[in-house]
Amino acid sequence: MFKKLNRFVIPTYFKVGLLMGEINSLVFLAGEQDARLRRLISGVEESGRQCQCFPDLSTIDGSPEDSFSQVLVFSPPASTLISSENTHLLKAYVDNHLVVVLLDESSASAAVEYFRLGVADVWFDGMSQTELSESFARLQNISEAKYKGRTYSHELEKANAELQESLRMLKQDQMAGLEVQKSLMPESPLAFGEYEISHSVTPSLYLSGDFVGYNFVLGRYLLFYFADVSGHGASSAFITVLLRFMIGRVIRRHVTENDYAALNEAPAGLLEHVNKQILATGLGKHLTIVAGCLDTETSKLRYVVGAQLPRPILIVDGVAKYLPGKGKPVGIFEEASWQVEEITLPKRCALVLLSDGVFDLVPDKDLSDKEQTLLRFLAVSSDDIESLKQALSVDFIEDPRDDISMCLLTRGM
């Protein structure tokens, strides 16, 4: 009846059972072939199953691949009920097999230790056929649960691999988009006579919702805009590209026609035009913006503010102050209009434009306190764009919560 094997081979029907989560009808028994084991064999065979015996656990070393459906009964000798060797061997099987330990009634206290090792069940010598059937039913439930768990784990691993690949491709696409977005921004710094303008954009994601545009035209006018689109990521970045296209088309028309009259009035009507275009997209996006036109011959600066915070900051002789100007965001109200402000720039000054992401860099809690702190920071750090970034510790922020952008226009500095 008993057959010794140094190794066992997984039968075909066993592998089928593994796939279906149904326990194998062939039960493996490891232990001394004594009266206790023979009684168990009789009960197992009476339940309609077959037995295959091994002298001890070590003889089934090198056994199979995962086999949640395989019942493996271990009958430890009373003299070495819980030995370090048996414990080590059992641990190699409990994760992937339905391990059952056969004990005498007198060894019932050892059952707790075996359960701690992770065995599926503990049988006692002399158990009834009903108890044996109930145990096989529990083993069947455990097998199905393990099979489902493994199936779920494989599906989760597959889904995770697919997600990682999608994220990799998304990152690759966004990095490419970032390079495109950078290429659309102007040269920095850009000098024209005693004036110089520069910018810096630090996106919170790979793509930014902030955008800066400027250029000198007709040998006289500096046209610029500084925008912050609502939200972050690709959809906001798309609006920045659209914004550049819309404003660029207006500028090209004025330059092509040598329309000095229009440039002298700029940026009048610009935000109204952009507002209609943004609403027409139906994307549900809006933006805050500062747009301006500097006549370098007269030093007259005309500008318009569309809900941009912080407001433009003018720094003269170490004193920083906010320029007047207010207006609605662009892309929300159909009949909105914006008032053009006008100032004359001093011979030595700096004009600073900042996105609201800089507020996250200021320790104060109230907005009014943050605005005053910004003035103190910038009053002594407006020589160039790097000085501005250093004053606000921009380069030390690893994961900004919002896009952080700045634009600096200087005269005579």
C-alpha positions in Angstrom: 0.0 0.0 0.0 2.8 2.4 0.9 5.2 3.7 -1.8 8.4 5.6 -1.0 9.5 8.3 -3.4 12.5 10.6 -3.2 10.7 13.2 -5.2 7.2 13.4 -6.5 6.0 14.4 -10.0 2.9 16.5 -10.4 0.3 14.4 -12.2 -1.7 16.0 -15.1 -5.0 15.9 -13.2 -3.3 17.7 -10.3 -2.3 20.6 -12.5 -5.9 20.8 -13.8 -7.1 20.9 -10.2 -4.7 23.7 -9.5 -6.1 25.8 -12.3 -9.6 25.3 -11.1 -8.9 25.8 -7.4 -10.3 22.3 -6.6 -8.3 20.2 -4.2 -6.5 17.2 -5.5 -8.0 13.7 -4.9 -4.5 12.4 -4.2 -3.4 13.1 -0.6 0.2 13.2 0.2 1.2 11.8 3.6 4.7 12.3 5.2 5.7 10.4 8.3 6.4 7.1 9.9 4.1 4.4 8.6 2.7 3.4 12.0 -0.8 2.4 13.2 -1.9 6.1 13.4 -1.0 6.8 9.8 -2.6 3.6 8.6 -5.9 4.5 10.4 -5.8 7.9 8.6 -5.1 6.3 5.2 -8.2 4.1 5.7 -10.4 7.1 6.5 -9.0 9.1 3.6 -9.6 6.3 1.1 -13.1 5.7 2.5 -13.8 9.3 1.6 -13.0 8.5 -2.0 -9.5 9.8 -2.1 -6.1 8.2 -2.8 -3.0 8.4 -0.7 0.7 8.6 -1.6 3.2 8.2 1.3 6.6 9.5 2.0 8.9 8.6 4.9 9.2 12.2 6.1 9.1 15.8 4.9 12.7 15.8 3.6 11.9 13.1 1.0 9.6 15.5 -0.8 12.3 18.2 -0.9 12.5 19.8 -4.3 8.8 19.5 -4.8 6.5 21.3 -6.9 5.5 24.6 -8.1 2.7 26.4 -6.3 -0.1 23.9 -5.5 -2.8 25.4 -3.5 -5.0 22.4 -4.3 -2.6 19.8 -2.9 -3.3 18.4 0.6 -0.1 17.4 2.4 -0.5 15.6 5.7 2.5 15.5 8.1 2.6 13.0 10.9 5.4 14.1 13.2 7.1 11.6 15.6 6.1 12.1 19.2 9.7 12.4 20.2 10.3 15.4 17.9 6.8 16.9 17.9 8.0 20.4 17.0 11.6 20.2 16.0 13.6 23.0 14.3 14.1 20.7 11.2 10.4 20.0 10.9 9.5 23.6 11.4 11.9 24.7 8.7 10.5 22.1 6.2 6.9 23.0 7.0 7.5 26.7 6.4 8.6 25.7 2.9 5.2 24.2 2.2 2.5 26.2 4.1 2.4 29.1 1.7 1.8 27.0 -1.4 0.1 23.8 -0.1 -2.7 22.8 2.1 -0.6 21.5 5.0 -2.3 19.4 7.7 -0.7 18.0 10.8 -1.8 14.7 12.3 -1.4 14.5 16.1 -2.4 12.3 19.0 -5.0 13.6 21.4 -2.2 13.8 24.0 -0.4 16.3 21.8 -3.3 18.7 21.4 -1.3 21.5 23.0 1.1 21.4 20.0 -1.8 22.3 17.7 -1.5 26.0 18.5 2.2 26.0 17.6 1.4 24.4 14.2 -1.3 26.9 13.5 1.2 29.6 14.2 3.4 28.1 11.5 0.5 28.6 9.1 -0.9 25.0 8.6 -4.3 24.8 7.1 -5.7 22.4 9.7 -4.8 19.9 12.5 -6.2 16.4 12.5 -6.3 14.1 15.5 -5.8 10.3 15.5 -9.2 8.6 15.7 -11.2 11.5 14.2 -14.6 10.4 12.8 -15.4 10.2 9.1 -17.7 13.1 9.5 -15.0 15.2 11.0 -12.7 14.2 8.2 -15.3 15.2 5.6 -15.8 18.5 7.3 -12.1 19.2 7.3 -11.8 18.4 3.6 -14.7 20.9 3.0 -12.7 23.6 4.9 -9.6 22.7 2.9 -11.6 23.1 -0.3 -12.7 26.6 0.8 -9.1 27.5 1.7 -7.9 26.2 -1.7 -10.4 28.3 -3.5 -9.6 31.4 -1.5 -5.9 30.9 -2.2 -6.5 30.3 -5.8 -8.7 33.4 -6.1 -6.1 35.4 -4.2 -3.3 34.3 -6.5 -5.4 35.0 -9.5 -6.2 38.5 -8.2 -2.5 39.0 -7.4 -1.5 38.1 -10.9 -4.2 40.3 -12.3 -3.1 43.1 -10.0 0.5 42.7 -11.1 -0.5 42.8 -14.7 -2.6 45.9 -14.2 0.2 47.5 -12.3 2.6 46.7 -15.1 0.2 48.2 -17.6 -0.3 51.3 -15.3 3.5 51.7 -15.0 3.9 51.5 -18.8 1.0 54.1 -19.3 2.6 56.4 -16.7 6.0 56.0 -18.5 4.4 56.9 -21.8 2.5 59.8 -20.2 5.7 61.1 -18.6 7.5 60.8 -22.0 4.6 62.7 -23.7 4.6 65.4 -21.1 8.3 65.8 -21.2 8.1 66.2 -24.9 5.2 68.7 -24.4 7.4 70.6 -21.9 10.1 71.0 -24.5 7.6 72.3 -27.0 6.2 74.7 -24.4 9.7 76.0 -23.6 10.4 76.5 -27.2 7.4 78.7 -27.5 8.6 81.0 -24.8 10.8 84.0 -25.7 14.6 84.3 -25.3 15.7 85.1 -21.8 17.1 87.6 -21.1 16.3 89.9 -24.0 17.9 93.3 -24.1 16.9 96.4 -26.0 18.8 99.6 -25.3 18.7 100.4 -21.6 15.9 97.9 -21.1 16.2 94.2 -20.3 13.5 91.6 -19.8 13.8 88.0 -18.5 11.6 85.3 -17.1 11.6 82.0 -15.2 8.9 79.3 -15.1 8.9 76.4 -12.6 6.1 74.0 -13.3 4.4 72.0 -10.5 3.9 69.2 -13.1 5.8 68.5 -16.3 3.6 71.0 -18.1 2.8 74.4 -16.9 -0.3 76.5 -16.8 1.8 79.6 -16.6 3.1 81.4 -19.7 5.2 84.4 -20.5 5.5 86.1 -23.8 7.3 89.3 -24.9 9.2 90.8 -27.9 10.4 94.2 -29.2 8.7 95.4 -32.4 9.2 98.2 -34.8 12.4 99.1 -33.1 10.4 100.9 -30.3 7.7 98.9 -28.5 8.1 96.2 -26.0 5.0 94.0 -25.9 4.6 91.5 -23.1 2.0 89.4 -21.3 2.2 87.2 -18.2 -0.6 84.6 -17.8 -1.7 82.0 -15.3 -4.2 79.5 -16.6 -6.6 77.8 -14.1 -5.6 74.2 -13.2 -2.4 72.4 -14.0 -1.1 69.9 -16.5 -1.9 69.2 -20.2 -5.3 71.0 -20.5 -3.9 74.2 -18.9 -0.7 74.0 -21.0 -2.9 73.7 -24.1 -4.6 77.0 -23.3 -1.1 78.7 -23.0 -0.3 77.5 -26.5 -3.6 78.9 -27.7 -3.0 82.1 -25.9 0.4 82.6 -27.6 -1.2 81.9 -31.0 -4.0 84.4 -30.4 -1.8 87.3 -29.1 0.9 86.5 -31.6 -1.6 86.9 -34.4 -2.7 90.3 -33.2 0.9 91.5 -32.8 1.9 90.3 -36.3 -1.0 92.2 -37.8 0.0 95.4 -36.2 3.7 94.9 -37.1 2.9 94.0 -40.7 0.8 97.0 -41.1 3.2 99.3 -39.2 0.2 100.3 -37.1 1.8 102.7 -34.7 -1.6 104.1 -33.8 -2.7 100.7 -32.5 0.5 100.1 -30.7 0.3 103.5 -29.0 -3.1 102.4 -27.7 -2.1 98.8 -26.8 -3.0 96.8 -24.9 -6.5 98.3 -25.2 -9.0 95.7 -26.4 -6.5 92.8 -26.2 -8.1 91.0 -23.2 -11.6 91.5 -24.6 -10.4 89.7 -27.8 -8.7 86.9 -25.8 -11.8 86.5 -23.6 -14.1 85.8 -26.5 -11.6 83.3 -28.0 -11.2 81.4 -24.7 -15.0 81.2 -24.1 -15.4 79.9 -27.7 -13.3 76.9 -27.0 -15.8 75.6 -24.4 -13.0 74.0 -22.4 -14.1 75.6 -19.1 -10.8 77.2 -18.6 -10.0 80.8 -17.5 -6.9 82.7 -16.8 -5.5 85.7 -14.9 -3.1 87.9 -16.9 -1.1 91.1 -17.0 -0.4 92.5 -20.5 1.4 95.6 -21.4 3.1 97.8 -24.0 6.2 99.9 -23.3 7.1 102.7 -25.6 10.9 102.8 -25.1 11.1 106.3 -26.7 8.8 107.9 -24.1 9.2 105.3 -21.3 5.4 105.2 -21.2 4.0 101.9 -20.0 0.4 101.0 -20.7 -0.8 97.8 -19.0 -4.0 96.0 -18.1 -4.6 93.6 -15.2 -7.0 90.7 -15.4 -7.3 89.5 -11.8 -3.6 88.7 -11.6 -2.2 88.2 -8.1 0.2 89.4 -7.0 -0.3 92.7 -8.8 2.6 94.1 -10.8 5.4 95.4 -8.5 7.5 98.4 -9.3 10.8 98.8 -7.5 12.6 102.2 -7.4 15.5 103.1 -5.2 15.1 100.1 -3.0 11.4 100.7 -2.4 8.8 98.2 -3.8 5.2 98.9 -4.3 2.2 97.4 -6.0 1.0 99.2 -9.2 -2.7 100.0 -9.5 -4.9 97.8 -11.6 -7.8 95.4 -11.2 -10.1 93.5 -13.5 -12.0 90.2 -14.0 -10.4 86.9 -14.9 -10.3 86.2 -18.7 -12.6 83.4 -20.0 -15.5 83.6 -17.5 -17.7 86.6 -18.3 -18.9 87.2 -21.9 -19.3 91.0 -21.7 -16.3 91.8 -19.5 -14.0 94.8 -20.1 -10.7 95.8 -18.7 -9.3 99.2 -17.9 -5.9 100.3 -19.2 -3.5 101.8 -16.7 -0.6 104.1 -17.7 2.6 105.1 -15.9 6.0 106.5 -16.9 8.9 104.3 -15.9 11.8 106.1 -13.9 15.3 106.0 -15.4 16.4 103.3 -13.0 13.7 100.8 -11.9 12.5 97.2 -12.0 9.0 95.8 -12.8 8.3 92.4 -11.4 5.4 90.1 -12.4 4.7 87.0 -10.3 2.3 84.1 -10.5 0.2 83.3 -7.4 2.4 80.2 -6.8 4.9 82.4 -5.1 2.5 82.9 -2.2 3.2 79.3 -1.2 6.8 80.3 -0.7 5.9 83.0 1.9 5.4 81.8 5.5 2.6 84.2 6.4 -0.9 83.0 6.7 -3.0 86.0 5.5 -2.9 87.1 1.9 -2.3 90.8 2.9 0.7 89.7 5.1 2.1 87.6 2.2 1.8 90.6 -0.1 3.7 92.8 2.3 6.4 90.2 2.9 6.9 89.9 -0.9 7.6 93.6 -1.1 10.3 93.3 1.5 11.9 90.4 -0.2 11.9 92.0 -3.6 13.0 95.5 -2.6 16.6 94.3 -2.2 16.6 91.5 -4.8 15.6 92.9 -8.1 18.9 93.1 -10.1 18.2 90.1 -12.2 16.0 87.0 -12.4 18.4 84.8 -10.5 18.4 87.2 -7.6 14.6 87.1 -7.6 14.6 83.3 -7.5 17.2 83.2 -4.8 15.2 85.7 -2.6 12.1 83.4 -2.9 14.1 80.2 -2.6 12.5 78.9 -5.8 15.4 76.5 -6.6 15.1 74.8 -3.3 11.4 73.7 -3.8 11.4 70.1 -4.9 7.7 69.6 -5.5 5.9 72.9 -5.8 2.1 72.8 -5.2 1.6 75.3 -7.9 3.4 76.7 -10.9 5.9 79.4 -9.9 6.6 82.0 -12.5 8.2 85.4 -12.6 9.0 88.0 -15.2 11.5 90.9 -14.6 11.7 94.1 -16.7 14.6 96.4 -15.7 15.7 99.9 -16.9 19.1 101.3 -16.3 20.2 98.4 -14.1 
